[in-house]
């Protein structure tokens, strides 16, 4: 795939983002001094740094703002990220910010992907024979299976045991925009 450069969202006149996850300043004419002189500023690649405080993702600094590289690559090429959706690195490598390695997913899908790719270690839950398997269905219709309520709460920190039980017993319809059902398979 050929590298495609697009304007950096919010900095359209001065920066560009490539489909390979790089950022560069644009060649431009600027005022050199107060007497009206001008100079040409040549394009140059912007340095990438890893922000360990924010999960080890790649960032760039533009006009005193730290911007996450995977998010700006996606936004500049595909438009704004809808609310409640996230950008996922398909191969699990946070340094690979190529557009072909990025996808838009729900928070739940992103967490499950992290466990499947080994980025997060799964907890071994006891083989309690009384545990019933459950299914959560998010607002986009994506279903996720869990071995137990405890597993669902552990993997998705925003779920609560009481909320899931309320759905399963029919006291409430949804918990955190998810419908919960017992897995009958």
N, C-alpha and C positions, 0 to 999 in steps of 0.2 A: 504494500500500500504506500502510495506517495505521501510525503509529509505535507500537510496542509496547515497554513498559518491563518489564524483568525484574530480579530481585535480582542484584547483583554477586556472583558465586561467591566465597565466602570472606569476604564483607563484607555478608551478607544483611540485617542489621539497620540498616545505615547508608547503603548506596549502591545505585543502580539503573543499569542500562545499557539504552539504547534500541536498537531495531532499526536506527536510523539512525546508530549509532556514537557516541552521546554518553553521558556519565556525569554523574549528579547525586547529591547527597546527599539523603537522605529527610528530610521534615519529621518531627521527633521531639521528645519531651519529655526534657529532661535536668535533672540536679540542678544548680542555680545556685550554691549555696553550702553550707557545712558545716552550717548550721542547718536544712537540709531544704527550702529554697526550690527552686522549679522554674521552668524557662523553656522556651518553645517555640523550637526552632531551625528556621528556615524552610529549605526545599529550595533548593539553588543548584547551578548547573552547575559541574563541575570543569574547570579549565583543561587544555588539551591542549598538549603540547610535542613537538617533533620531536627525536629522539635520533639525531644524526648519527653517533655512534660505533657505533650498532646498525643501520646500513643505512638511516637516514632514516625509520624507522617512527614513527607517532604513539604517544605514551605519555601516561599520566596518573600523578600521584603521589597515592597513598592511604595514609595512616598511615605515611609515610616509606618506602613501597615504590613503585618505578617499575613500572608494569604496561603491557604492550603492548596498545593499544586493539583491534586486530583480533582478537587471541587472546581477550581477555576478552569481547568482543562475541559471538564464536562460542560460547565455553564457557557464558556466562550464558543463551544462548538454545537451545543444542543439546546441552549436556553436555560432558564431558571429551573432549579430543582423543586418540584412540587412539595408542599408542606407534608410532613410525616414520611418522606422518603429520604433515602441516603444513597451515597455512592459507594459501591463495593469494588474492590480489586479482585477480579475473577481468579487470578492465579495466587492470590494471597500475599503477593509481594508488594509492600507499601511503597517501594522505590520505583516500581514499574507504573508510570502514570500515562502510558500510551492510551489513547482513546479506545483502542481495540481491547484493552484490558479492564475497562471500566464499564459498570452497568448500574442501573438505577434499581434499588430494591427497597423493601420495607425494612424497618428496624429488626423485626423478627427474622426475616430471611437473611439479613446481614449477620446476625448472631449465630444462626444455625450454620451458615457458611463458614464462620470462624471456627466452630467446633469440628466440622467435617474436614477442613483443611489442616487442622492441628494448630491453628493460631491460638486457640484457647483450649485448655485441657478440660475435658468433661469429668465430672465427679461421678464416682461409682455409687449408684444408689442401691440400697439393700434390696435383695430379692424377696421383698415382702409379698407373700402370695395373696394378701388382701388388697394390694394396690391394683387399681383399675387404670387401664390405659385411657387417655383422653385425646381429643382432637380440638385444636383451636382453629377458627376460621376468621381471618382478618377482614377488614372492610373492602379489600380488593378481591376477596374470595379465595385467597391463598390459604390452604389448610396445612397444619403442622401437627404431627403426631408426637405425643409424649408418653413415656412409660408410666408416669404418675403425676399427680398434682404437684408434688414436691419438685420433680424434675422441671416442670413448666415454670414454676416460680424461680428456681435457681437459674435457668437459662435466660428467662426474661424478667429482669429485676423489677420491672414496673408492674408485673402481675402480682396479685395478692392471693393467698390461699383462700381467704374468705370470699373474695370476688369470684374466683373460679367455682367454688362450692355453691355460691348463690346462683350462678348460671346453670350448673349441673342439676340443682334441685328445682329450678324453674322460678326462683324468687325474683331474679332479674334477667333481662333479655341479653344484655351485653356487659362485658367487663373490659375496660380499656379498649373499646371498639373491636373486641373479639367476641365471637360466639363460641361457647364451649359445649362439647358433647362427649359422651362416653364412646370409646372406640369399640365397635361391635365385632370387629374382625378377629 
